[in-house]
Structure formats: structure tokens, C-alpha cells
Amino acid sequence: MLRSVWLVPALPLAGAAINLFAGKRLGRWAGILASGLMVVAFALALGVLAYLLRLPGNERLVVRHLGDWISVGSFRVAADLRVDPLSVTMMLVVTGVGAVIHVYSIGYMDGDPRYGRFFSYMNLFCFFMLTLVLAQNFLLLYLGWEGVGLCSYLLIGFWFERPLAASAAKKAFVVTRIGDTFMLVGIALVFLRLGSLDFSAVLRPSIESVQPSGVFTVIALLLFAGAVGKSAQVPLHTWLPDAMEGPTPVSALIHAATMVTAGVYLVARTHVFFEISGVALTVVLVIGLVTAVYAATCALGQDDLKRVLAYSTISQLGYMFFALGLKAYAAALFLLVTHAFYKALLFLSAGSVMHGLGGETDLKRMGALRRAMPFTAAMFGVGALAIAGVPPLSGYFAKDQILEVANRSGYLIAWLVALAGAFLSALYISRLMFLAFFGQDRTERAAHESPPVMTVPLALLAVGAVFGGVLGLSVTSGRLQGFLAPVLGELTEGAGGLPTAVLSVISVLAALAGIAVGWLVYGSGKVDWVALRVRFAGVHEFLAHGWYVDDVYSTSLVAPGKAGAAFLASAVDQRVIDGCVNGVGQLFQWAASRGRRLQTGLVRNYGLAFLVGVVLIFVYVGVRLS
């Protein structure tokens, strides 16, 4: 089975190539082909998992050599695929959730003039993400890393005729490149200091003795900067809300199965560097916690259905990085897996709402949709309860583990802040639920339920959102922690903190309190939420604009950058560069105009010139001979 692991990324790559060149001729079959290849890739990934589980825990690492990629002198980079519990976990998420999103897209994108190209880009997106998680060296990982960045640009700006979509695509590409640049420097430093880019050579506990810890601090922080950009963490988070301009299946794929989870995977894969440097781990913890709470507050101020979910993703990713900073790597991966289910469910349910309302995303123009779209409302409700952390749904188990580790590790203030974030998560998702599906009908057109090709995928994801918590309890024969232990190590919990039962009760109470407040303000009808928003208009605007972070960037960085570029284009490009090129041409024109005066067209002038030339030659020869 492991010999065919290369087929897992190869199948979506083949689909991308076929649909790129023959998508128009295939018509609707383009979506069926792309989806079918993703389903087959998922089946192969399940086979790889089954094979891996039959091996002893300490032997669950297989490197599949596909050949040499780069070979220059003594420098060699192999095209090797790494199969271990971490890569297989990510591979299952990408192929499984990705396949469901592909099937959903068959209905959602029906009738689009670039239908085949859309599925080509979607398949290519999954290929690069699979390359990223299966890579055995930093260079191949970076190829996948940049590939998902390229595909995000193509898919966010898929409807490029819309100015907002084109602008959002450019913004995503530029902002993530900032982090990617730091990451590339980090990879270069790994090679310069450790002499290799192969994971088996550099990601081993004994590597600490090779270089001073300060070197690993720099490497870890540079790699983390790349993760901050890709996973939309503060301060490089501003691209993700704007990315909602792309088709909704793209949002689901980016937020649930690809791209934004890449940063979490990178830190988990390179955790050895971070553990050597306590400073880097602390930075990861603080950035994750700040992002989790910040984004949760921003979600409360959004009126756009998809932007609420975008800030929700940023917040949930913050919790994952918070867990990574606590060394709770398995807990972070557990949240990543469960988040993939319920976030894909929420986005695709939002897409179903948009499909039923003709593309409407403004919450102020929704309400009482549960009557016209009962199935979509039920599926969205499952996702909402999961993200709120209500038992026994998967989100409860995942978030509860992280809060428990924080409490037992002695980070009391961090635990309290994270608990407040859990309350806010329940509040913003219940606000969205009540505004869209309950209350008064504020829609401007008759809503309708989506076709089966779009609703069946919702049901499949809902099963994962409900029962995904079981993954945290066991992976066939043991706990998820035990399954990932050969790669990520065992979690060492502190001896202090509150009892597990008490922590669970507190976590559930925080979630229920958030839902209760959301129902009281937006669902009960006892509070005029419109009047409340007018009364606190300043607070609402502050949250709606994301604490004005984007405005600060626009004023302090983007505007001066554009002004500088305009100056360079005018003063340097037009006057200096163009001036030099044009000046050479003008010089020859001047010389030619002067030389042209010698051509009078009179034979006597030419004869005189000839005679003078002959005389000068004789004079010269005579002087030389004398």
C-alpha cells in the first residue's frame, strides 16, 4: 500500500491537468472527474492509515523515495514522501474533507462559464497541500507551501471581473508572501547551520547539541513567521476576511482542509526547534492566545455571513497555536481535525443559504430561514453547536483538552483568557444563527432549499462534526495522543490545576452562557438589537473594522508604499531608466541629422571630398615614408 502513496497527490494533479486543458469539452463531467479523483485519493489515504496502524508504534515512519529532484555536485535534494502518523492525519483531512467540498461544488458552481477551470484549480490546490504535508525535506515542503499560496490567489480571485475579488486575491498573495520570505530565510539558515534540509537529519532531539540554542530560536521564529502569514495570525491576518470574495467552496477548502492549517502543521512538524527554544514557544503561545480572543471580538461586529466565519477561523487557529505553545501538539491537531469538519459544514451551509437567496450574505437581510431552508438550518445548527463547544459534539472535546492543558500547566491567566474566548465563540456563532435562521423574516426574495448534490455533503460533514470527538478518545487501538506520540512525543501535564470534571463543567458553562446571551439579544425578541447597536455604534464600528488594524496598515504602509512606487515610476523609471534609453536614441538622431547635411546631392561636392581624401592619404603616406 505504501508503494502507491505517491498516487494520493498524483490523482488531484492529474485531475488539474485534464480539466485545465479539456474542462470546456468535459462540461459537467469536469466536476465529476475532479470529485471522483479526490474520493479515490481519500480511499488510498485510508489504506495507508490501515497499513500504518498494523506497524508497531516506533516503526510508523516510512520514507518513499521517488527519485532525485535536485542534484548539483554534493548537494542533493530527493523527491521523498514521508509517511508517519502526522502526515497521514493531515493527508486524511485534505483528501476527506476536500472530496466532500468538491462534490458540493458540482452543484454550487453549476452554470459558471469557467466551470472546468474552477475544478482544475481546486484539484491543484489539494495537490500542493498534499505535497506540503507529505514532504520529507524543507525544499519540497516549501514547493507545496508556495503552491497553495498560488492556488489561493487563483481561487480567491476566480471571479476576477469583480474588483473586490481581484483586490482580495492580490492582498492574500502579498500579505502571505511577507511571512513566506521570513520562512525561506529560516530554511536557508537550517541548511547553513545544520548542513541538510532532510527532516530525518535535522528534526531529531539530538540536534540540540549541534548548535547553540540561540540559533534554533532564530530558526524557529523565522519558520513561525511563515506560519503566521499562512494561518492568518496577528499581525498578518488581514487577508483572510477579504478572501471571502471568492466562491464559497473555496472559502471552505482554504479554511477547513488546506492553506490556513499549513501553519499549524509546520510548527507541529518542526516542534523540535521550538522546544529547544523556550522563547519561541512563548511567542507561539502569546500570538495564538491574542489572535483567538481578538478575532472572536471582531466576529461579533460583522454583518456579512461569511466574514463572521472568516474571523471565526482566525480565532480557532489561534487556539491551535495556543495549544502548540503549551506543547500540546496532539490537542492542536485534534482541534485541527474537528475544526475541518464543522468549519467546512458551516461554510457550505452558508453557501447553501447564499444559493437559496441569490447570493445574499448580509445578515440584516435574512431571518427566519429555518422555515424555507429547514435542512440547511439544521446542518448549520450542528456546526454552530460544535464550534461553541457544546457536548457531545467534536468541538467540545477538542477545545476542552486545550483548556485543561492550559490550566494544568499553571498558565492561570492564559486559561482565563482562553475561557473568555470560548464564551465569545459561543456568542458570535449564536448571534449568527439567530439572525439568519430565527426571528423575523427580513429577506427580500423567496428562499429555497439547495439541491441534493449540495445538501448530502452537509450531512456527511455533520456526522464528522458530531462524532469527530471520538478521534480524540481513540484512533482504532489507542488515543490520538498515543497515535501521534512517535512524531510529537508524549504530553507532560503539570500536576496542578483544577480536577478534570470541574474544568469540563466550567468549559460547558462558558459555552452555554455565550449561547444564552446570544439568544437573549438576538433570538428572544425581548431586546431590540438594532437599537442596541445604534446606542453602541462606536463599539460596533470598532469591531466591524477589526479594531482598525487594516486601516492602520493602509495609512502607515500601503499608502506610503504606493506613493513611493509612484515616485519611482515617475522619477526613476521614466526620467532615469527611460531617459538613458531614449537619450541614446536621441543622440544617434542628432548625429544622423548633422551627418545628413553632408549629403547635398551635388556631384562636384562629392568629387571635392574625394580629392581631399586622396590628398590626405598621400600626405599621410609621405610623412610615414620620410
C-alpha positions as CSV (number, residue, x, y, z in Angstrom):
1,M,0.0,0.0,0.0
2,L,2.8,2.4,0.9
3,R,4.3,1.9,-2.6
4,S,1.2,3.6,-4.0
5,V,1.2,6.6,-1.6
6,W,2.5,8.8,-4.4
7,L,-0.9,8.3,-6.1
8,V,-2.6,10.3,-3.3
9,P,-1.1,13.6,-4.6
10,A,-0.8,12.4,-8.2
11,L,-4.5,11.9,-8.6
12,P,-5.6,15.5,-8.0
13,L,-2.6,16.7,-10.1
14,A,-3.9,14.6,-13.0
15,G,-7.4,16.0,-12.5
16,A,-6.0,19.5,-12.5
17,A,-4.2,18.9,-15.8
18,I,-7.1,17.2,-17.5
19,N,-9.6,19.9,-16.5
20,L,-7.2,22.7,-17.4
21,F,-6.9,21.5,-21.0
22,A,-10.2,19.7,-21.6
23,G,-12.5,21.3,-19.0
24,K,-14.7,23.1,-21.5
25,R,-15.2,19.9,-23.6
26,L,-16.0,17.8,-20.5
27,G,-18.7,20.2,-19.3
28,R,-20.4,18.9,-16.1
29,W,-18.1,15.9,-16.2
30,A,-15.3,18.1,-15.1
31,G,-16.7,18.4,-11.6
32,I,-17.5,14.7,-11.5
33,L,-13.9,13.8,-12.6
34,A,-12.3,16.1,-10.1
35,S,-14.5,14.9,-7.3
36,G,-14.1,11.2,-8.2
37,L,-10.3,11.5,-8.2
38,M,-10.4,13.1,-4.7
39,V,-12.7,10.3,-3.4
40,V,-10.2,7.7,-4.8
41,A,-7.3,9.6,-3.2
42,F,-9.2,9.5,0.2
43,A,-9.7,5.8,-0.2
44,L,-5.9,5.3,-0.8
45,A,-5.2,7.5,2.2
46,L,-7.4,5.2,4.3
47,G,-5.5,2.3,3.0
48,V,-2.2,3.9,4.1
49,L,-3.6,4.6,7.5
50,A,-4.7,0.9,7.9
51,Y,-1.2,-0.2,6.9
52,L,0.4,2.2,9.3
53,L,-1.7,1.0,12.2
54,R,-0.5,-2.6,11.7
55,L,3.1,-1.5,12.4
56,P,4.5,-1.1,15.9
57,G,4.4,2.4,17.2
58,N,8.2,3.0,16.9
59,E,8.2,1.8,13.3
60,R,5.5,4.1,12.0
61,L,7.8,6.0,9.8
62,V,8.3,5.1,6.1
63,V,10.1,7.3,3.6
64,R,9.1,6.6,0.0
65,H,11.9,7.6,-2.4
66,L,10.6,8.8,-5.8
67,G,13.9,9.9,-7.2
68,D,16.3,12.8,-7.1
69,W,14.8,16.2,-7.6
70,I,17.9,18.4,-7.5
71,S,21.5,17.1,-7.8
72,V,24.3,19.6,-8.1
73,G,27.7,18.3,-7.0
74,S,27.5,17.1,-3.4
75,F,24.1,18.9,-2.9
76,R,21.2,16.6,-3.4
77,V,17.5,17.0,-2.7
78,A,15.4,13.9,-3.1
79,A,11.7,13.8,-4.0
80,D,10.9,11.7,-1.0
81,L,7.5,11.3,0.7
82,R,7.3,10.9,4.4
83,V,4.6,8.7,5.8
84,D,4.1,8.9,9.5
85,P,1.2,9.5,11.9
86,L,1.3,13.3,11.5
87,S,1.4,13.3,7.7
88,V,-1.3,10.6,7.4
89,T,-3.6,12.6,9.7
90,M,-3.2,15.7,7.5
91,M,-3.5,13.6,4.4
92,L,-6.8,12.2,5.6
93,V,-8.1,15.7,6.3
94,V,-7.1,17.1,3.0
95,T,-8.5,14.3,0.9
96,G,-11.6,13.5,3.0
97,V,-12.9,17.0,3.6
98,G,-11.6,18.1,0.2
99,A,-13.5,15.4,-1.5
100,V,-16.8,16.4,0.1
101,I,-16.2,20.1,-0.8
102,H,-15.5,19.0,-4.4
103,V,-18.8,17.2,-4.6
104,Y,-20.7,20.2,-3.2
105,S,-19.0,22.4,-5.8
106,I,-20.6,20.4,-8.6
107,G,-24.0,22.0,-7.6
108,Y,-22.7,25.3,-6.3
109,M,-20.7,26.2,-9.4
110,D,-23.2,24.8,-11.9
111,G,-23.6,27.2,-14.8
112,D,-20.3,29.1,-14.3
113,P,-18.6,29.8,-17.6
114,R,-15.2,28.7,-16.2
115,Y,-16.6,25.6,-14.6
116,G,-13.8,23.3,-15.7
117,R,-11.1,25.7,-14.7
118,F,-12.5,26.1,-11.3
119,F,-12.2,22.3,-10.6
120,S,-8.7,22.4,-12.1
121,Y,-7.6,25.0,-9.6
122,M,-9.4,23.1,-6.7
123,N,-7.6,19.8,-7.6
124,L,-4.3,21.7,-7.9
125,F,-4.9,23.3,-4.5
126,C,-5.2,19.8,-3.0
127,F,-2.2,18.5,-4.8
128,F,0.1,21.2,-3.4
129,M,-1.3,20.8,0.1
130,L,-0.7,17.0,-0.1
131,T,2.8,17.7,-1.3
132,L,3.3,20.0,1.7
133,V,2.2,17.5,4.3
134,L,4.0,14.5,2.7
135,A,7.3,16.2,2.0
136,Q,10.4,14.7,3.6
137,N,12.5,17.8,3.3
138,F,12.1,21.5,3.7
139,L,12.6,22.3,0.0
140,L,9.7,20.0,-1.2
141,L,7.6,21.4,1.7
142,Y,8.3,24.9,0.5
143,L,7.2,24.0,-3.0
144,G,3.9,22.9,-1.6
145,W,3.8,25.9,0.6
146,E,4.2,28.3,-2.3
147,G,1.9,26.2,-4.4
148,V,-1.1,26.6,-2.0
149,G,-0.4,30.3,-2.0
150,L,-0.6,30.5,-5.7
151,C,-3.8,28.5,-5.8
152,S,-5.4,30.7,-3.1
153,Y,-4.6,33.7,-5.4
154,L,-6.2,31.9,-8.4
155,L,-9.3,30.8,-6.4
156,I,-9.9,33.9,-4.3
157,G,-9.8,35.9,-7.5
158,F,-11.6,33.3,-9.6
159,W,-14.3,35.9,-10.4
160,F,-11.6,38.4,-11.3
161,E,-14.1,40.6,-13.2
162,R,-15.3,41.7,-9.8
163,P,-12.9,44.4,-8.5
164,L,-13.2,43.3,-4.8
165,A,-12.3,39.7,-5.7
166,A,-9.3,40.8,-7.7
167,S,-8.1,43.1,-4.9
168,A,-8.7,40.4,-2.3
169,A,-6.6,37.9,-4.3
170,K,-3.7,40.3,-4.6
171,K,-3.9,41.2,-0.9
172,A,-3.8,37.5,0.1
173,F,-0.9,36.9,-2.2
174,V,1.2,39.9,-0.9
175,V,0.4,39.5,2.8
176,T,1.3,35.8,2.9
177,R,4.5,36.5,0.9
178,I,5.7,38.5,3.9
179,G,5.6,35.5,6.1
180,D,6.9,33.3,3.3
181,T,10.0,35.4,2.9
182,F,10.9,35.0,6.6
183,M,10.3,31.3,6.3
184,L,12.6,31.0,3.3
185,V,15.3,32.7,5.3
186,G,14.7,30.2,8.1
187,I,15.0,27.3,5.8
188,A,18.3,28.7,4.4
189,L,19.6,29.1,8.0
190,V,18.7,25.5,8.6
191,F,20.8,24.4,5.7
192,L,23.7,26.7,6.5
193,R,23.8,25.7,10.2
194,L,22.8,22.0,10.0
195,G,24.1,21.1,6.5
196,S,20.9,19.4,5.4
197,L,17.2,20.0,4.6
198,D,16.1,16.4,5.2
199,F,13.7,16.0,8.1
200,S,15.3,12.8,9.3
201,A,18.6,14.6,9.6
202,V,17.5,17.9,11.2
203,L,14.3,17.1,13.1
204,R,15.8,14.9,15.8
205,P,16.1,15.5,19.5
206,S,20.0,15.2,19.5
207,I,20.2,18.1,17.1
208,E,20.3,20.4,20.1
209,S,24.0,19.6,20.7
210,V,25.0,20.7,17.2
211,Q,24.3,24.4,17.5
212,P,23.7,26.9,20.3
213,S,20.1,27.3,21.4
214,G,20.1,30.9,20.1
215,V,20.4,29.6,16.5
216,F,17.3,27.5,17.0
217,T,15.5,30.4,18.5
218,V,16.1,32.4,15.3
219,I,15.2,29.4,13.1
220,A,12.0,28.7,15.0
221,L,10.9,32.4,14.9
222,L,11.5,32.7,11.2
223,L,9.6,29.5,10.5
224,F,6.8,30.7,12.8
225,A,6.6,34.0,10.8
226,G,5.7,31.9,7.8
227,A,3.1,30.1,9.8
228,V,1.7,33.4,11.0
229,G,1.2,34.5,7.4
230,K,-0.3,31.3,6.0
231,S,-2.6,30.7,9.1
232,A,-3.7,34.3,9.3
233,Q,-2.5,35.1,12.8
234,V,-2.0,38.6,14.2
235,P,-0.5,40.7,12.7
236,L,-0.7,39.1,9.2
237,H,-4.4,38.1,9.5
238,T,-5.9,40.9,7.4
239,W,-6.1,38.9,4.2
240,L,-8.4,36.2,5.3
241,P,-11.7,38.2,5.9
242,D,-11.2,39.8,2.4
243,A,-10.7,36.3,0.9
244,M,-14.4,35.8,1.3
245,E,-14.9,37.4,-2.1
246,G,-14.0,34.1,-3.7
247,P,-16.6,31.3,-4.3
248,T,-17.9,29.7,-1.0
249,P,-16.4,26.2,-1.7
250,V,-13.0,27.9,-2.0
251,S,-13.6,29.5,1.4
252,A,-14.4,26.1,2.8
253,L,-11.4,24.5,1.3
254,I,-9.0,27.2,2.5
255,H,-10.4,27.3,6.0
256,A,-11.0,23.6,6.6
257,A,-8.7,21.4,4.6
258,T,-5.8,23.4,3.1
259,M,-3.7,26.6,3.4
260,V,-4.6,28.0,6.8
261,T,-3.9,24.7,8.5
262,A,-0.5,24.6,6.9
263,G,1.0,26.9,9.5
264,V,-0.2,24.6,12.3
265,Y,1.3,21.6,10.6
266,L,4.6,23.4,10.1
267,V,5.0,24.2,13.8
268,A,4.0,20.7,14.8
269,R,6.4,19.1,12.3
270,T,9.3,21.3,13.4
271,H,8.4,21.3,17.1
272,V,12.0,20.1,17.9
273,F,13.3,23.6,17.1
274,F,10.7,25.3,19.2
275,E,11.2,23.0,22.2
276,I,14.9,23.8,22.2
277,S,14.0,27.5,22.4
278,G,11.6,28.4,25.2
279,V,11.4,31.9,23.8
280,A,9.9,30.7,20.5
281,L,7.3,28.6,22.3
282,T,6.3,31.5,24.4
283,V,5.9,33.7,21.3
284,V,3.7,31.0,19.7
285,L,1.5,30.8,22.8
286,V,1.1,34.6,23.1
287,I,0.3,35.1,19.4
288,G,-2.1,32.3,19.4
289,L,-4.0,33.5,22.5
290,V,-4.1,37.1,21.4
291,T,-5.4,36.1,18.0
292,A,-8.0,33.7,19.4
293,V,-9.6,36.5,21.6
294,Y,-9.1,39.3,19.1
295,A,-10.7,37.5,16.2
296,A,-13.6,36.4,18.4
297,T,-14.4,40.0,19.3
298,C,-14.2,41.0,15.6
299,A,-16.7,38.3,14.6
300,L,-19.2,39.9,16.9
301,G,-19.2,43.1,14.8
302,Q,-19.6,41.6,11.3
303,D,-22.8,41.7,9.3
304,D,-21.6,39.6,6.5
305,L,-22.3,35.9,6.9
306,K,-19.0,34.7,5.5
307,R,-16.9,37.3,7.3
308,V,-18.2,36.1,10.6
309,L,-17.0,32.7,9.7
310,A,-13.7,34.1,8.5
311,Y,-12.9,35.7,11.8
312,S,-14.1,32.5,13.5
313,T,-11.4,30.6,11.6
314,I,-8.8,33.1,12.7
315,S,-9.9,32.6,16.3
316,Q,-9.9,28.8,16.1
317,L,-6.5,28.8,14.5
318,G,-5.4,31.0,17.4
319,Y,-6.5,28.2,19.8
320,M,-4.4,25.7,17.8
321,F,-1.3,27.8,18.1
322,F,-2.1,28.4,21.8
323,A,-2.0,24.6,22.2
324,L,1.2,24.3,20.3
325,G,2.8,26.9,22.6
326,L,1.7,24.7,25.5
327,K,3.4,21.7,23.8
328,A,0.0,20.1,23.5
329,Y,0.7,19.2,19.9
330,A,-1.8,16.3,19.7
331,A,-4.5,18.6,21.2
332,A,-3.8,21.2,18.5
333,L,-4.0,18.5,15.8
334,F,-7.2,17.2,17.4
335,L,-8.8,20.7,17.1
336,L,-7.5,21.0,13.6
337,V,-9.2,17.8,12.5
338,T,-12.5,18.5,14.3
339,H,-12.4,22.1,13.1
340,A,-12.1,20.8,9.5
341,F,-15.4,19.1,9.9
342,Y,-17.5,21.8,11.5
343,K,-15.9,24.7,9.7
344,A,-16.5,23.1,6.3
345,L,-20.0,22.4,7.4
346,L,-20.6,26.0,8.4
347,F,-19.2,27.4,5.2
348,L,-21.0,25.0,2.9
349,S,-24.2,25.7,4.9
350,A,-23.6,29.4,4.3
351,G,-23.1,28.7,0.6
352,S,-26.5,26.9,0.7
353,V,-28.1,30.0,2.2
354,M,-26.5,32.2,-0.5
355,H,-27.7,29.8,-3.1
356,G,-31.2,30.0,-1.7
357,L,-31.1,33.8,-1.5
358,G,-29.5,34.6,-4.8
359,G,-26.0,35.3,-3.3
360,E,-27.2,37.4,-0.4
361,T,-24.7,37.5,2.6
362,D,-26.0,40.4,4.7
363,L,-27.4,39.2,8.0
364,K,-29.6,42.2,8.2
365,R,-31.5,40.9,5.2
366,M,-32.0,37.4,6.5
367,G,-34.1,36.0,9.3
368,A,-36.5,33.0,9.8
369,L,-34.7,31.0,7.1
370,R,-35.3,27.8,9.1
371,R,-38.8,27.8,7.6
372,A,-37.8,27.9,4.0
373,M,-34.5,26.0,4.4
374,P,-35.0,23.6,7.3
375,F,-32.3,21.1,6.4
376,T,-29.7,23.8,5.9
377,A,-30.7,25.4,9.2
378,A,-30.4,22.1,11.0
379,M,-26.9,21.4,9.5
380,F,-25.7,24.9,10.3
381,G,-27.0,24.4,13.8
382,V,-24.9,21.3,14.2
383,G,-21.8,23.2,13.1
384,A,-22.7,26.1,15.4
385,L,-23.0,23.8,18.4
386,A,-19.7,22.2,17.6
387,I,-17.8,25.4,17.3
388,A,-19.5,26.7,20.5
389,G,-18.1,23.7,22.4
390,V,-21.4,22.0,23.4
391,P,-21.1,18.3,24.4
392,P,-21.1,15.7,23.0
393,L,-20.1,17.4,19.7
394,S,-16.5,17.3,18.5
395,G,-15.7,20.9,19.2
396,Y,-16.3,20.3,22.9
397,F,-13.7,17.6,23.2
398,A,-11.1,19.4,21.2
399,K,-11.4,22.8,23.0
400,D,-11.8,21.2,26.4
401,Q,-8.5,19.4,26.0
402,I,-6.7,22.6,25.3
403,L,-8.3,24.5,28.2
404,E,-7.4,21.6,30.5
405,V,-3.7,21.6,29.5
406,A,-3.6,25.3,30.0
407,N,-5.0,25.0,33.5
408,R,-2.8,22.1,34.5
409,S,0.3,23.8,33.1
410,G,0.0,26.7,35.5
411,Y,-1.0,29.3,33.0
412,L,-3.9,30.6,35.0
413,I,-4.2,34.0,33.3
414,A,-3.9,32.4,29.8
415,W,-6.5,29.8,30.8
416,L,-8.9,32.6,31.9
417,V,-8.4,34.5,28.7
418,A,-8.9,31.3,26.6
419,L,-12.0,30.6,28.6
420,A,-13.3,34.1,27.7
421,G,-12.5,33.4,24.1
422,A,-14.6,30.2,24.4
423,F,-17.5,32.3,25.7
424,L,-17.1,34.8,22.8
425,S,-17.0,31.9,20.3
426,A,-20.4,30.7,21.5
427,L,-21.7,34.2,21.5
428,Y,-20.7,35.2,17.9
429,I,-21.9,31.9,16.4
430,S,-25.2,32.0,18.2
431,R,-25.6,35.6,17.1
432,L,-25.1,34.5,13.5
433,M,-27.5,31.5,13.9
434,F,-30.3,33.6,15.4
435,L,-30.0,36.5,13.0
436,A,-30.0,34.2,9.9
437,F,-32.4,31.4,10.8
438,F,-34.7,32.8,13.6
439,G,-36.5,36.0,14.4
440,Q,-38.4,38.0,11.8
441,D,-38.2,37.4,8.1
442,R,-36.1,40.2,6.6
443,T,-35.4,38.6,3.3
444,E,-36.1,40.4,0.0
445,R,-36.7,37.3,-2.1
446,A,-38.2,33.8,-1.6
447,A,-35.6,31.5,-0.2
448,H,-35.5,27.8,-1.2
449,E,-33.6,24.7,-0.2
450,S,-30.5,23.6,-2.2
451,P,-30.4,20.5,-4.4
452,P,-29.2,17.1,-3.1
453,V,-25.7,17.5,-4.6
454,M,-25.3,20.3,-2.1
455,T,-27.2,19.0,0.9
456,V,-25.8,15.5,1.1
457,P,-22.2,16.8,1.6
458,L,-23.6,18.8,4.5
459,A,-25.0,15.6,6.1
460,L,-21.6,13.9,5.7
461,L,-19.8,16.7,7.4
462,A,-22.4,16.9,10.1
463,V,-21.6,13.3,11.0
464,G,-17.9,14.3,11.4
465,A,-18.9,17.3,13.5
466,V,-21.0,15.2,15.8
467,F,-18.8,12.1,16.2
468,G,-15.4,13.5,15.4
469,G,-14.8,13.8,19.2
470,V,-14.3,10.1,19.2
471,L,-11.0,10.6,17.4
472,G,-9.6,12.3,20.4
473,L,-10.5,9.3,22.5
474,S,-9.1,6.6,20.3
475,V,-7.6,6.0,16.9
476,T,-8.6,2.4,16.3
477,S,-6.4,1.0,19.1
478,G,-5.3,3.9,21.2
479,R,-5.7,7.6,22.0
480,L,-4.9,10.2,19.4
481,Q,-2.1,11.3,21.6
482,G,-0.7,7.8,21.5
483,F,-1.1,7.6,17.7
484,L,0.9,10.9,17.2
485,A,3.4,10.2,20.0
486,P,6.1,8.7,17.8
487,V,6.2,12.0,15.9
488,L,5.2,14.6,18.5
489,G,6.2,12.9,21.8
490,E,4.1,12.4,24.9
491,L,2.3,15.3,26.6
492,T,3.7,16.1,30.0
493,E,0.9,17.7,32.0
494,G,1.5,19.7,35.2
495,A,0.4,18.4,38.5
496,G,-1.6,21.4,39.5
497,G,-4.8,22.9,38.3
498,L,-8.5,22.0,38.8
499,P,-9.9,18.5,38.5
500,T,-10.8,17.4,35.0
501,A,-14.5,17.2,35.8
502,V,-14.5,20.7,37.2
503,L,-12.7,22.1,34.1
504,S,-15.2,20.4,31.8
505,V,-18.1,21.9,33.7
506,I,-16.6,25.3,33.5
507,S,-16.0,24.9,29.8
508,V,-19.6,23.9,29.2
509,L,-20.9,26.7,31.3
510,A,-18.9,29.2,29.3
511,A,-20.4,27.8,26.0
512,L,-23.9,27.8,27.4
513,A,-23.5,31.3,28.7
514,G,-22.5,32.6,25.3
515,I,-25.4,30.9,23.6
516,A,-27.8,32.2,26.3
517,V,-26.6,35.8,25.8
518,G,-26.9,35.4,22.0
519,W,-30.4,34.1,22.3
520,L,-31.4,36.9,24.8
521,V,-30.1,39.7,22.5
522,Y,-30.8,38.3,19.0
523,G,-33.3,35.4,19.4
524,S,-35.7,36.1,22.2
525,G,-37.3,39.2,20.8
526,K,-37.1,40.9,24.2
527,V,-34.1,43.1,23.2
528,D,-34.1,45.4,20.3
529,W,-30.7,44.5,18.9
530,V,-30.9,47.2,16.2
531,A,-31.4,49.9,18.8
532,L,-28.7,48.4,20.9
533,R,-26.3,48.6,18.0
534,V,-27.2,52.2,17.4
535,R,-26.6,53.0,21.0
536,F,-23.2,51.4,20.9
537,A,-22.4,52.4,17.4
538,G,-18.8,53.3,18.2
539,V,-18.1,49.9,19.7
540,H,-19.8,48.2,16.7
541,E,-17.8,50.1,14.2
542,F,-14.6,49.4,16.1
543,L,-15.3,45.6,16.0
544,A,-16.7,45.7,12.4
545,H,-13.4,47.3,11.2
546,G,-11.3,44.7,13.0
547,W,-10.0,47.2,15.6
548,Y,-9.0,49.3,12.6
549,V,-5.9,47.2,12.1
550,D,-6.4,47.2,8.3
551,D,-6.9,50.9,8.3
552,V,-3.7,51.5,10.2
553,Y,-1.8,49.3,7.7
554,S,-3.4,51.2,4.8
555,T,-2.4,54.5,6.2
556,S,1.1,53.7,7.5
557,L,2.3,51.1,5.0
558,V,0.1,50.7,1.9
559,A,-0.4,54.5,1.1
560,P,3.3,55.4,1.6
561,G,4.2,52.3,-0.4
562,K,2.0,53.3,-3.3
563,A,3.4,56.9,-3.1
564,G,6.9,55.6,-3.2
565,A,6.1,53.3,-6.1
566,A,4.6,56.3,-8.0
567,F,7.7,58.3,-7.3
568,L,10.0,55.6,-8.5
569,A,7.8,55.1,-11.6
570,S,7.9,58.8,-12.4
571,A,11.4,60.0,-11.2
572,V,13.4,56.8,-11.7
573,D,11.7,54.7,-14.3
574,Q,10.6,57.5,-16.6
575,R,13.4,60.0,-16.1
576,V,16.4,57.9,-15.4
577,I,15.9,54.5,-17.0
578,D,13.7,55.7,-19.9
579,G,15.8,58.8,-20.1
580,C,19.0,56.8,-20.7
581,V,17.4,54.6,-23.3
582,N,15.7,57.4,-25.0
583,G,18.8,59.6,-24.7
584,V,20.9,57.1,-26.7
585,G,18.3,57.1,-29.4
586,Q,18.1,60.9,-29.4
587,L,21.9,61.1,-29.6
588,F,22.0,59.0,-32.7
589,Q,19.2,61.0,-34.2
590,W,21.2,64.2,-33.6
591,A,24.3,62.7,-35.1
592,A,22.4,61.5,-38.1
593,S,20.7,64.9,-38.7
594,R,24.2,66.5,-38.7
595,G,25.7,63.9,-40.9
596,R,22.8,64.2,-43.3
597,R,23.9,67.7,-44.2
598,L,27.0,66.3,-45.9
599,Q,24.8,64.6,-48.4
600,T,24.0,67.5,-50.8
601,G,23.3,65.5,-53.9
602,L,25.8,67.7,-56.0
603,V,28.5,65.7,-57.9
604,R,31.0,68.5,-57.6
605,N,30.8,68.3,-53.8
606,Y,31.4,64.6,-53.8
607,G,34.3,65.0,-56.2
608,L,35.9,67.6,-54.0
609,A,35.5,65.4,-50.9
610,F,37.1,62.5,-52.9
611,L,40.0,64.7,-54.0
612,V,40.6,66.0,-50.4
613,G,40.6,62.4,-49.2
614,V,43.2,61.3,-51.8
615,V,45.4,64.3,-50.9
616,L,45.2,63.5,-47.2
617,I,46.1,59.9,-47.9
618,F,49.2,60.9,-49.9
619,V,50.2,63.3,-47.3
620,Y,50.0,60.7,-44.6
621,V,51.9,58.1,-46.6
622,G,54.6,60.7,-47.4
623,V,55.0,61.6,-43.8
624,R,55.3,58.0,-42.8
625,L,58.0,57.3,-45.5
626,S,60.0,60.3,-44.7
